[in-house]
Amino acid sequence: MRAVTGGGAEFQARVVVDAGRRVLTGDAAFFTRNRSLVDHARRATAEGPAVLRYYWRSADGVLFRVTVETSDTERGPVSGLHAERSEPPWGLTSREHEALTCVAVGMTNPEIAGHLGCAARTVATHVEHILAKLGAPSRAAAAALAVAEDALLAPLPRWAGSGITAVARVTRDQDDAAEPAPPPTTDRSGPPSGTVHRSSATRSTGRRPIRLGAIYPLDGPRRFDALAMRRGAAIAVDELNARGGIGGRRLDHLVTEVSGDSDADFLAAVDHLRAHNVDAITLGNVSPRHHLGAITLAAEYRAPLIHSMVSPDITEHVHDNPGVLGQTFQVCATETAYLSGFVRTLDLLTGSGQWNPPNRRLVALVREGGHDAGHGVVLDELAATHGWDLVTVLPIPDTGVPWPDVVASVQRDDPAAVFVCTYVEEELRRFLQEMRKARSRSLVHTVWTPTIPHFEDRMGGLAEGLLWSTVIGTYGDPVSARFMHRYRRAFGEEPGSGSAAIHYDMIHMLAGAWAAVDRPWDFGAVVRSLRETVHRGAAGPYYFGGRGQRALAYPDDTWDASLAHAHLVHQVQGGRSQVIAPVEIAQRRFQPPAVAPDG
């Protein structure tokens, strides 16, 4: 990208406002005609020591390059303003220069059209020309270059982001001075099926803020998980901004809540974040039916995308299309790791004498969208190698499972243990209810869903003795404990052992990459940093060395626990989940569950 080149110095003028707010100038006629520049110098004196540079257009249409420098003296602050006649930077037209300034302060095309009094299609053409003239690959890159090169045209629109509020306050129109500027807004129609919230801001540093987009389900079966994710991310954003941001850049968190479970909703949410020039996107656990479409659309934008979904389809898609999806990162293993973990857990319990199974038969209830015949063959071979007999592998839908029929089938096989994969809490509840009615003696092993805060309370006694595992979660170590303490202090309740910490870690991973690169709009450099760095977070280590750019799992991918998430196995004991494996970090020993009474 090219740097700003200045225009000719046909005319220059200077004004000084001293500590007594007296105006000293060698060109009284010029500043009498352009009184707003004197007001700029006065406001700069009130702002305190700083150097501000911007472009300003006079009432008769003449453009000036303005520098305002304020310094402290023994008698108080003194501001000097220097105005030099200029041409727009980068060979922009006057209208393109206005549009670039609007882009830089975070306005969408419809907002720019309203500000400039033209059609949104005209704005799109302006933006296209701007990107070509600046040599910028995206709106975000053009915005960053405009701020970094002090190329904004003042006075700024009232939608000016708080990262450049010093310029906005100093150069505001006289008419605007009596009217407080509204907070930054989204596109006035709002996102297609949700709302956007921005995080609180830090003190302005004059650097263009970093914009992080996030998509979370607003309602439906994943809403409990989404709330924990949002809260964990909010803690990370607040922490970073309280420290002064990332390299002096404030982090703005644009949270999009999606109501409904359709391709159109999620794709529209991605489009909405792209329109706001986000520097990265994080995804909550969106419906497995729609995540590939949302991820593929986001990939066209080229910004890093981080998610915690476990569908094997995603990692295979990324692996097969690295040129298109190379900016997509998965912070955990896929759900196929749960199958090997199931067999490994049974071996641990029997080998250590903690469990004496009535037989060696196993049944696996697997998610239709995350399973294929090949996975069943692998599990069958693995079970046989360890002396287990996998008698049934039954795919089940995400919702609307006919549990009475499924449990009747399980009972006919009379397995020692049943593996059930469902990420919908209500479906797991119905399964456990049917198993209790059937007075089943099978050991039940499920995945992930119990990480959601207050799971055990909502299940009541149904979950007592339940085994469950997760390929990523908190360890109870000092790093996890610090995060959990912050969460409790902020929200007055428990964070759960999964999503809150994971999304907290996602933000800090991105922050580390942004700090290392110092150019958040340089997506390629940020992606390389994410790919090459090991991060230790509240939910363990992250290293994206797995297939399809996913994080590694211990011990499936590596025996180096410093590079991988441990496959954590819990059991609900006394109404609370306790880690029972790996043995190195186990909190309790396994307790064989009693056969439940009728009802």
DOMI-102599 format. One record per residue (C-alpha): x, y, z; residue in one letter; residue number from 1. Coordinates in Angstrom, 3 decimals. Layout:
N
          u          v          w   res     n
          X          Y          Z     A   NUM
...
//
This chain:
599
          u          v          w   res     n
      0.000      0.000      0.000     M     1
      1.230      3.483     -0.812     R     2
      1.858      6.255      1.698     A     3
      0.283      9.710      1.609     V     4
      1.880     12.262     -0.680     T     5
      1.205     15.894      0.153     G     6
     -0.002     18.627     -2.161     G     7
      1.625     21.891     -3.113     G     8
      2.274     24.565     -0.505     A     9
      0.640     27.487     -2.283     E    10
     -0.556     28.993      0.998     F    11
      0.356     28.534      4.645     Q    12
     -0.984     30.142      7.811     A    13
     -0.386     29.687     11.520     R    14
     -2.314     30.542     14.653     V    15
     -1.267     30.140     18.304     V    16
     -3.558     29.952     21.314     V    17
     -1.576     30.655     24.463     D    18
     -2.208     29.628     28.059     A    19
     -4.452     32.648     28.569     G    20
     -6.513     31.501     25.508     R    21
     -5.335     34.549     23.588     R    22
     -5.132     34.126     19.825     V    23
     -1.865     35.119     18.170     L    24
     -1.701     35.030     14.374     T    25
      0.225     36.532     11.525     G    26
     -2.680     36.194      9.108     D    27
     -5.700     37.736     10.769     A    28
     -7.695     38.020      7.530     A    29
     -7.395     34.296      6.780     F    30
     -8.409     33.193     10.275     F    31
    -11.237     35.711     10.369     T    32
    -12.686     34.045      7.274     R    33
    -11.964     30.549      8.653     N    34
    -12.916     30.993     12.267     R    35
    -13.456     27.259     12.849     S    36
     -9.688     26.666     12.669     L    37
     -9.215     29.028     15.601     V    38
    -11.855     27.018     17.450     D    39
     -9.852     23.882     16.656     H    40
     -6.750     25.392     18.270     A    41
     -8.727     26.406     21.356     R    42
    -10.221     22.940     21.773     R    43
     -6.799     21.354     21.323     A    44
     -5.528     23.470     24.225     T    45
     -8.267     21.999     26.408     A    46
     -7.474     18.459     25.240     E    47
     -3.914     18.578     26.550     G    48
     -0.513     17.688     25.027     P    49
     -0.868     15.995     21.643     A    50
     -0.103     16.311     17.954     V    51
     -3.087     16.006     15.609     L    52
     -2.976     15.993     11.819     R    53
     -5.953     15.999      9.490     Y    54
     -7.402     17.547      6.342     Y    55
     -9.924     20.373      6.499     W    56
    -12.021     22.006      3.769     R    57
    -12.923     25.691      3.984     S    58
    -16.365     27.130      3.208     A    59
    -15.211     28.061     -0.295     D    60
    -14.056     24.503     -0.992     G    61
    -10.304     24.866     -0.502     V    62
     -8.591     21.876      1.122     L    63
     -5.915     22.367      3.775     F    64
     -3.516     19.998      5.503     R    65
     -3.694     20.936      9.188     V    66
     -1.305     20.165     12.052     T    67
     -2.242     21.082     15.615     V    68
      0.442     20.685     18.270     E    69
     -0.260     21.273     21.956     T    70
      2.462     21.401     24.578     S    71
      2.674     22.209     28.262     D    72
      4.480     25.333     29.454     T    73
      5.041     26.830     32.876     E    74
      1.971     29.013     32.317     R    75
     -0.196     26.200     30.955     G    76
     -0.903     24.492     27.631     P    77
     -0.192     26.278     24.345     V    78
     -1.525     25.149     20.967     S    79
     -0.174     26.008     17.558     G    80
     -2.167     25.318     14.396     L    81
     -0.514     25.225     10.977     H    82
     -2.663     25.131      7.816     A    83
     -1.162     24.400      4.420     E    84
     -3.124     24.324      1.181     R    85
     -3.208     20.789     -0.206     S    86
     -4.802     18.282     -2.547     E    87
     -6.612     15.148     -1.355     P    88
     -4.260     12.266     -0.484     P    89
     -3.577      9.335     -2.837     W    90
     -5.131     11.212     -5.767     G    91
     -8.622     10.799     -4.348     L    92
    -11.453     12.992     -5.494     T    93
    -13.061     15.232     -2.891     S    94
    -16.034     12.884     -2.649     R    95
    -13.815      9.803     -2.326     E    96
    -11.894     11.532      0.449     H    97
    -15.152     12.097      2.333     E    98
    -16.168      8.484      1.799     A    99
    -12.768      7.213      3.003     L   100
    -13.140      9.210      6.215     T   101
    -16.573      7.688      6.781     C   102
    -15.156      4.187      6.207     V   103
    -12.323      4.912      8.646     A   104
    -14.698      5.847     11.473     V   105
    -16.637      2.612     11.062     G   106
    -19.672      3.645      9.036     M   107
    -21.442      1.155      6.788     T   108
    -22.370      1.959      3.191     N   109
    -25.989      2.877      4.077     P   110
    -24.734      5.189      6.831     E   111
    -22.233      6.806      4.456     I   112
    -24.960      7.290      1.856     A   113
    -27.110      9.087      4.431     G   114
    -24.195     11.263      5.525     H   115
    -23.155     12.218      1.983     L   116
    -26.674     12.463      0.588     G   117
    -26.205      9.930     -2.195     C   118
    -27.236      6.374     -3.042     A   119
    -25.653      3.334     -1.394     A   120
    -24.682      2.084     -4.850     R   121
    -22.726      5.304     -5.409     T   122
    -20.932      4.767     -2.109     V   123
    -19.986      1.235     -3.170     A   124
    -18.412      2.696     -6.313     T   125
    -16.501      5.257     -4.249     H   126
    -15.193      2.518     -1.967     V   127
    -14.087      0.434     -4.945     E   128
    -12.115      3.395     -6.320     H   129
    -10.619      4.122     -2.889     I   130
     -9.308      0.576     -2.495     L   131
     -7.715      0.722     -5.937     A   132
     -6.023      4.083     -5.325     K   133
     -4.718      3.121     -1.885     L   134
     -3.657     -0.343     -3.001     G   135
     -5.640     -1.703     -0.062     A   136
     -7.066     -5.254     -0.111     P   137
    -10.090     -4.446      2.065     S   138
    -12.123     -1.690      3.705     R   139
    -10.416     -2.513      6.993     A   140
     -6.980     -2.027      5.452     A   141
     -8.029      1.281      3.856     A   142
     -9.455      2.482      7.168     A   143
     -6.286      1.548      9.021     A   144
     -4.089      3.308      6.466     L   145
     -6.226      6.456      6.585     A   146
     -5.905      6.646     10.387     V   147
     -2.215      5.714     10.430     A   148
     -1.374      8.381      7.806     E   149
     -3.569     11.069      9.439     D   150
     -5.564     11.319      6.231     A   151
     -9.011     11.927      7.766     L   152
    -11.096     14.817      6.530     L   153
    -12.401     16.956      9.409     A   154
    -14.830     17.653     10.869     P   155
    -15.497     13.949     11.288     L   156
    -19.022     12.505     11.124     P   157
    -20.794     12.136     14.431     R   158
    -20.391      8.352     14.086     W   159
    -16.626      8.711     14.603     A   160
    -15.227      5.730     16.487     G   161
    -13.714      6.455     19.864     S   162
    -10.241      5.499     18.673     G   163
    -10.037      8.930     16.980     I   164
    -12.139     10.976     19.348     T   165
     -9.322     13.440     20.022     A   166
     -9.499     14.530     16.385     V   167
    -13.296     14.416     16.459     A   168
    -13.563     16.618     19.547     R   169
    -11.035     19.160     18.330     V   170
    -12.505     19.488     14.831     T   171
    -16.239     19.173     15.436     R   172
    -18.543     21.634     13.725     D   173
    -19.811     24.523     15.794     Q   174
    -23.361     23.299     15.270     D   175
    -22.369     19.860     16.567     D   176
    -20.764     21.314     19.681     A   177
    -24.143     21.862     21.317     A   178
    -25.448     18.433     20.347     E   179
    -23.845     15.336     21.869     P   180
    -22.727     12.820     19.280     A   181
    -24.688      9.561     19.270     P   182
    -22.850      6.324     20.048     P   183
    -21.574      4.243     17.144     P   184
    -24.424      2.412     15.420     T   185
    -24.878     -0.581     13.223     T   186
    -26.587     -0.486      9.874     D   187
    -29.900      1.199     10.676     R   188
    -31.900     -1.803      9.671     S   189
    -29.831     -3.857     12.133     G   190
    -28.562     -7.349     11.414     P   191
    -31.127     -9.570      9.723     P   192
    -32.211    -11.457     12.834     S   193
    -30.424    -10.213     15.904     G   194
    -28.674     -7.304     17.539     T   195
    -25.124     -5.992     17.653     V   196
    -23.453     -4.873     20.871     H   197
    -20.091     -3.160     21.208     R   198
    -17.846     -3.527     24.216     S   199
    -16.959     -0.620     26.466     S   200
    -14.123      1.559     25.220     A   201
    -10.730      2.405     26.645     T   202
     -9.179      5.853     26.687     R   203
     -8.405      6.976     23.145     S   204
     -4.835      6.522     21.912     T   205
     -5.366      7.881     18.419     G   206
     -4.789      4.437     16.857     R   207
     -7.437      2.760     14.770     R   208
     -9.358      0.280     16.991     P   209
     -9.391     -3.463     16.353     I   210
    -12.835     -4.836     15.521     R   211
    -13.692     -8.391     16.519     L   212
    -16.921     -9.895     15.225     G   213
    -18.772    -12.737     16.952     A   214
    -21.869    -14.756     16.070     I   215
    -23.853    -16.488     18.811     Y   216
    -27.269    -18.203     18.798     P   217
    -29.853    -16.040     20.561     L   218
    -32.343    -18.790     21.319     D   219
    -32.946    -22.467     20.739     G   220
    -31.177    -25.462     22.320     P   221
    -27.739    -23.798     22.284     R   222
    -28.695    -20.612     24.134     R   223
    -27.233    -21.693     27.501     F   224
    -23.900    -22.472     25.891     D   225
    -23.958    -19.191     23.965     A   226
    -24.463    -17.136     27.115     L   227
    -21.347    -18.635     28.701     A   228
    -19.376    -18.005     25.504     M   229
    -20.415    -14.360     25.370     R   230
    -19.576    -13.775     28.996     R   231
    -16.157    -15.416     28.724     G   232
    -15.318    -13.319     25.684     A   233
    -16.553    -10.146     27.402     A   234
    -14.170    -10.729     30.321     I   235
    -11.239    -11.055     27.911     A   236
    -12.199     -7.889     26.012     V   237
    -12.549     -5.907     29.231     D   238
     -9.190     -7.185     30.487     E   239
     -7.391     -6.194     27.293     L   240
     -8.974     -2.745     27.113     N   241
     -8.254     -2.103     30.799     A   242
     -4.567     -2.681     30.004     R   243
     -4.661     -0.046     27.260     G   244
     -5.795     -2.251     24.401     G   245
     -3.557     -4.221     22.030     I   246
     -0.520     -2.212     21.057     G   247
     -2.435      0.911     22.024     G   248
     -5.468     -0.109     19.961     R   249
     -8.817     -0.505     21.696     R   250
    -10.659     -3.752     21.009     L   251
    -14.271     -3.323     19.859     D   252
    -16.381     -6.473     20.237     H   253
    -19.240     -6.613     17.725     L   254
    -21.554     -9.365     18.959     V   255
    -24.236    -10.556     16.571     T   256
    -27.058    -12.589     18.067     E   257
    -28.766    -14.856     15.573     V   258
    -32.350    -15.874     16.160     S   259
    -33.326    -18.974     14.285     G   260
    -31.450    -21.871     12.795     D   261
    -31.264    -21.356      9.048     S   262
    -28.621    -20.795      6.415     D   263
    -30.067    -17.370      5.649     A   264
    -29.720    -16.166      9.255     D   265
    -26.095    -17.181      9.631     F   266
    -25.003    -16.050      6.191     L   267
    -26.651    -12.678      6.753     A   268
    -24.837    -12.385     10.094     A   269
    -21.483    -12.990      8.382     V   270
    -22.346    -10.379      5.752     D   271
    -23.239     -7.949      8.513     H   272
    -19.865     -8.347     10.233     L   273
    -18.024     -8.027      6.932     R   274
    -19.814     -4.719      6.336     A   275
    -18.406     -3.506      9.660     H   276
    -14.801     -4.275      8.614     N   277
    -14.073     -6.726     11.407     V   278
    -10.491     -7.962     11.782     D   279
    -11.496    -11.477     12.900     A   280
    -14.619    -13.557     13.542     I   281
    -15.392    -16.008     16.332     T   282
    -18.293    -18.443     16.076     L   283
    -20.429    -19.901     18.806     G   284
    -21.735    -23.432     18.409     N   285
    -24.063    -22.812     15.501     V   286
    -26.252    -25.572     14.140     S   287
    -24.204    -28.331     12.454     P   288
    -26.543    -28.033      9.466     R   289
    -25.340    -24.532      8.678     H   290
    -21.792    -23.999      9.905     H   291
    -20.024    -24.925      6.638     L   292
    -21.935    -22.271      4.715     G   293
    -21.143    -19.584      7.281     A   294
    -17.462    -20.545      7.451     I   295
    -17.100    -20.618      3.670     T   296
    -18.686    -17.189      3.303     L   297
    -16.469    -15.780      6.040     A   298
    -13.428    -17.213      4.263     A   299
    -14.115    -14.998      1.256     E   300
    -13.434    -12.032      3.540     Y   301
    -10.007    -13.529      4.438     R   302
    -10.105    -12.420      8.089     A   303
     -9.128    -15.080     10.682     P   304
    -12.045    -17.176     11.919     L   305
    -11.833    -19.201     15.152     I   306
    -14.469    -21.665     16.374     H   307
    -14.912    -24.522     18.840     S   308
    -17.248    -26.764     16.866     M   309
    -16.262    -30.430     16.567     V   310
    -17.874    -31.673     13.359     S   311
    -15.312    -33.654     11.306     P   312
    -16.794    -32.073      8.173     D   313
    -15.241    -28.726      9.069     I   314
    -11.664    -29.914      9.494     T   315
    -11.905    -32.077      6.374     E   316
    -13.240    -29.094      4.428     H   317
    -10.368    -26.917      5.658     V   318
     -7.807    -29.643      4.968     H   319
     -9.079    -30.158      1.416     D   320
     -9.288    -26.412      0.633     N   321
     -6.287    -24.721      2.301     P   322
     -6.145    -21.956     -0.284     G   323
     -9.716    -20.918      0.484     V   324
    -10.100    -21.839      4.150     L   325
     -6.563    -21.377      5.425     G   326
     -7.701    -18.640      7.800     Q   327
    -10.083    -20.990      9.672     T   328
     -8.939    -22.384     13.028     F   329
    -10.624    -24.958     15.272     Q   330
     -9.591    -24.785     18.926     V   331
    -10.208    -28.463     19.694     C   332
    -10.254    -31.961     18.246     A   333
    -13.211    -33.315     16.292     T   334
    -15.892    -35.463     17.884     E   335
    -14.298    -38.623     16.474     T   336
    -11.787    -38.263     19.336     A   337
    -14.646    -38.942     21.747     Y   338
    -14.894    -42.494     20.377     L   339
    -11.276    -43.415     21.102     S   340
    -11.590    -41.638     24.457     G   341
    -14.604    -43.800     25.304     F   342
    -12.656    -47.035     24.826     V   343
     -9.599    -45.613     26.606     R   344
    -11.747    -44.635     29.605     T   345
    -13.275    -48.097     29.893     L   346
     -9.795    -49.638     29.771     D   347
     -8.642    -47.295     32.532     L   348
    -11.576    -48.122     34.781     L   349
    -11.324    -51.890     34.325     T   350
     -7.536    -52.027     34.346     G   351
     -7.315    -50.056     37.586     S   352
     -9.978    -52.171     39.263     G   353
    -12.392    -49.234     39.627     Q   354
    -15.105    -50.973     37.579     W   355
    -16.037    -54.613     37.071     N   356
    -18.297    -54.684     33.995     P   357
    -21.014    -57.362     33.719     P   358
    -19.931    -58.129     30.135     N   359
    -17.735    -56.727     27.329     R   360
    -20.508    -55.492     25.021     R   361
    -20.690    -51.835     23.910     L   362
    -23.284    -49.702     22.097     V   363
    -22.534    -46.331     20.454     A   364
    -25.250    -43.745     19.686     L   365
    -23.542    -41.273     17.362     V   366
    -24.669    -38.020     15.785     R   367
    -25.827    -38.448     12.181     E   368
    -24.075    -35.261     11.062     G   369
    -20.744    -36.198     12.643     G   370
    -20.512    -39.861     11.696     H   371
    -19.857    -41.982      8.650     D   372
    -19.376    -45.688      8.108     A   373
    -15.611    -45.311      8.286     G   374
    -15.794    -44.016     11.843     H   375
    -17.817    -47.084     12.828     G   376
    -15.200    -49.404     11.353     V   377
    -12.395    -47.611     13.208     V   378
    -14.292    -47.788     16.510     L   379
    -15.112    -51.462     15.969     D   380
    -11.446    -52.282     15.325     E   381
    -10.307    -50.219     18.304     L   382
    -12.822    -51.882     20.626     A   383
    -11.863    -55.359     19.421     A   384
     -8.174    -54.612     19.926     T   385
     -8.928    -53.838     23.582     H   386
    -11.162    -56.846     24.110     G   387
    -14.549    -55.124     23.757     W   388
    -17.426    -56.150     21.483     D   389
    -19.066    -53.205     19.704     L   390
    -22.457    -54.751     19.001     V   391
    -24.291    -51.657     17.655     T   392
    -23.444    -48.258     16.183     V   393
    -26.691    -46.304     15.811     L   394
    -26.733    -42.817     14.188     P   395
    -29.261    -40.442     15.792     I   396
    -30.489    -36.987     14.698     P   397
    -29.574    -33.795     16.578     D   398
    -33.164    -33.222     17.691     T   399
    -36.401    -35.194     17.776     G   400
    -34.733    -38.517     18.645     V   401
    -37.268    -41.364     19.179     P   402
    -35.734    -42.255     22.532     W   403
    -38.217    -44.927     23.631     P   404
    -37.368    -46.962     20.530     D   405
    -33.642    -46.251     20.826     V   406
    -33.477    -47.240     24.493     V   407
    -35.505    -50.399     23.798     A   408
    -32.869    -51.338     21.211     S   409
    -30.083    -50.638     23.696     V   410
    -31.758    -52.815     26.306     Q   411
    -32.003    -55.736     23.889     R   412
    -28.210    -55.589     23.434     D   413
    -27.698    -55.318     27.225     D   414
    -24.313    -53.563     26.902     P   415
    -21.892    -52.933     29.737     A   416
    -21.558    -49.332     28.545     A   417
    -23.379    -46.976     26.172     V   418
    -21.746    -44.052     24.395     F   419
    -24.267    -41.313     23.498     V   420
    -23.308    -38.209     21.515     C   421
    -25.789    -35.342     21.656     T   422
    -25.126    -31.630     22.133     Y   423
    -28.719    -30.764     22.967     V   424
    -29.394    -30.880     26.690     E   425
    -33.090    -31.688     26.378     E   426
    -32.303    -34.691     24.176     E   427
    -29.846    -35.985     26.773     L   428
    -32.461    -35.500     29.480     R   429
    -35.000    -37.568     27.573     R   430
    -32.444    -40.328     26.996     F   431
    -31.552    -40.505     30.696     L   432
    -35.252    -40.563     31.616     Q   433
    -35.869    -43.515     29.298     E   434
    -32.805    -45.337     30.636     M   435
    -34.096    -44.852     34.192     R   436
    -37.545    -46.157     33.236     K   437
    -35.892    -49.227     31.745     A   438
    -33.848    -49.768     34.953     R   439
    -30.789    -50.055     32.748     S   440
    -27.578    -51.301     34.373     R   441
    -25.421    -49.959     31.511     S   442
    -22.775    -47.365     32.257     L   443
    -23.643    -44.196     30.283     V   444
    -20.877    -42.077     28.768     H   445
    -21.812    -38.808     27.024     T   446
    -19.910    -35.756     25.748     V   447
    -19.700    -31.965     26.061     W   448
    -23.276    -31.053     27.038     T   449
    -22.574    -31.215     30.815     P   450
    -20.011    -28.394     30.422     T   451
    -22.910    -25.903     30.256     I   452
    -23.277    -24.037     33.573     P   453
    -25.769    -25.533     36.059     H   454
    -26.226    -28.715     34.010     F   455
    -26.298    -30.927     37.116     E   456
    -28.852    -28.677     38.814     D   457
    -31.168    -28.763     35.812     R   458
    -30.846    -32.556     35.510     M   459
    -31.579    -33.186     39.164     G   460
    -30.793    -36.773     40.099     G   461
    -30.985    -37.985     36.496     L   462
    -27.291    -37.282     35.901     A   463
    -25.933    -38.944     39.067     E   464
    -23.154    -41.389     38.130     G   465
    -23.061    -40.150     34.511     L   466
    -19.685    -40.278     32.770     L   467
    -18.933    -37.489     30.330     W   468
    -15.913    -36.213     28.471     S   469
    -14.742    -33.211     26.565     T   470
    -11.812    -32.747     24.193     V   471
    -11.296    -29.255     25.622     I   472
    -12.119    -27.751     28.997     G   473
    -10.747    -26.293     32.217     T   474
     -8.268    -28.289     34.298     Y   475
     -8.759    -26.702     37.698     G   476
     -5.145    -25.443     37.521     D   477
     -4.103    -21.875     38.562     P   478
     -4.714    -20.436     35.068     V   479
     -8.236    -21.887     34.965     S   480
     -8.861    -20.877     38.577     A   481
     -7.990    -17.226     37.905     R   482
    -10.429    -17.094     35.016     F   483
    -13.190    -18.777     37.022     M   484
    -12.680    -16.300     39.858     H   485
    -13.042    -13.380     37.434     R   486
    -16.171    -14.935     35.952     Y   487
    -17.814    -15.451     39.346     R   488
    -16.923    -11.923     40.399     R   489
    -18.334    -10.462     37.178     A   490
    -21.551    -12.504     36.893     F   491
    -22.176    -14.012     40.312     G   492
    -22.396    -17.606     39.100     E   493
    -20.326    -20.529     37.898     E   494
    -18.868    -20.432     34.362     P   495
    -19.098    -24.147     33.625     G   496
    -16.041    -26.054     32.466     S   497
    -16.139    -25.428     28.719     G   498
    -17.435    -22.636     26.539     S   499
    -16.811    -19.591     28.734     A   500
    -13.113    -20.380     29.162     A   501
    -12.708    -21.399     25.519     I   502
    -14.086    -18.124     24.168     H   503
    -12.052    -16.204     26.743     Y   504
     -8.989    -17.975     25.335     D   505
     -9.997    -17.267     21.727     M   506
     -9.878    -13.517     22.371     I   507
     -6.472    -13.736     24.043     H   508
     -5.103    -15.891     21.204     M   509
     -6.161    -13.284     18.676     L   510
     -4.785    -10.506     20.878     A   511
     -1.407    -12.233     20.959     G   512
     -1.337    -12.477     17.164     A   513
     -2.440     -8.863     16.721     W   514
      0.207     -7.674     19.172     A   515
      2.903     -9.677     17.388     A   516
      1.945     -8.331     13.974     V   517
      0.791     -4.808     14.998     D   518
     -1.253     -4.679     11.791     R   519
     -4.627     -6.269     12.529     P   520
     -5.755     -5.662      8.955     W   521
     -2.831     -7.756      7.618     D   522
     -4.858    -10.948      7.715     F   523
     -2.103    -13.114      6.249     G   524
      0.403    -12.115      8.923     A   525
     -2.143    -12.623     11.708     V   526
     -3.011    -16.090     10.368     V   527
      0.678    -17.044     10.241     R   528
      1.137    -15.915     13.845     S   529
     -1.861    -17.976     14.993     L   530
     -0.573    -20.975     13.101     R   531
      2.956    -20.831     14.530     E   532
      2.320    -19.897     18.173     T   533
      1.556    -22.061     21.200     V   534
     -0.917    -20.355     23.540     H   535
     -1.618    -21.426     27.128     R   536
     -5.099    -20.420     28.188     G   537
     -7.722    -21.077     30.819     A   538
     -8.719    -24.268     28.961     A   539
     -5.197    -25.551     28.413     G   540
     -2.651    -25.335     25.559     P   541
     -3.520    -24.442     21.968     Y   542
     -1.365    -25.384     19.003     Y   543
     -3.038    -25.604     15.596     F   544
     -0.989    -28.498     14.292     G   545
     -3.819    -30.963     13.788     G   546
     -5.503    -31.982     10.545     R   547
     -7.518    -29.154      9.044     G   548
     -5.768    -26.560     11.227     Q   549
     -7.287    -27.763     14.465     R   550
     -5.743    -27.861     17.910     A   551
     -4.034    -31.046     19.063     L   552
     -5.541    -33.552     21.519     A   553
     -3.681    -35.484     24.216     Y   554
     -3.016    -38.388     23.932     P   555
     -4.656    -39.006     20.527     D   556
     -2.442    -36.602     18.534     D   557
      0.623    -36.279     20.758     T   558
      2.033    -37.358     24.099     W   559
      3.395    -33.843     24.620     D   560
      0.800    -32.403     27.000     A   561
      2.321    -28.924     26.653     S   562
      1.034    -28.745     23.069     L   563
     -2.370    -30.371     23.369     A   564
     -5.657    -30.403     25.227     H   565
     -6.153    -33.334     27.545     A   566
     -9.195    -35.497     26.868     H   567
    -10.953    -34.794     30.166     L   568
    -13.295    -37.431     31.618     V   569
    -15.727    -36.480     34.379     H   570
    -18.287    -38.253     36.519     Q   571
    -21.262    -36.650     38.230     V   572
    -20.825    -37.487     41.919     Q   573
    -23.051    -36.029     44.599     G   574
    -24.630    -33.675     42.078     G   575
    -21.305    -32.214     40.888     R   576
    -18.963    -33.170     38.059     S   577
    -15.496    -34.363     39.078     Q   578
    -12.504    -35.090     36.809     V   579
    -11.576    -38.765     36.977     I   580
     -9.122    -38.923     34.026     A   581
     -6.384    -38.441     32.958     P   582
     -5.074    -39.799     36.219     V   583
     -2.406    -37.061     36.420     E   584
     -5.069    -34.412     37.039     I   585
     -7.918    -36.530     38.424     A   586
     -9.899    -34.999     41.280     Q   587
    -11.751    -38.188     42.302     R   588
    -11.859    -41.900     41.613     R   589
    -14.684    -43.432     39.624     F   590
    -17.784    -44.514     41.582     Q   591
    -19.850    -47.336     40.028     P   592
    -23.435    -46.022     39.737     P   593
    -26.277    -47.973     41.288     A   594
    -29.217    -49.139     39.200     V   595
    -31.841    -46.379     39.394     A   596
    -35.245    -47.162     40.915     P   597
    -38.423    -46.893     38.852     D   598
    -39.639    -43.356     38.073     G   599
//
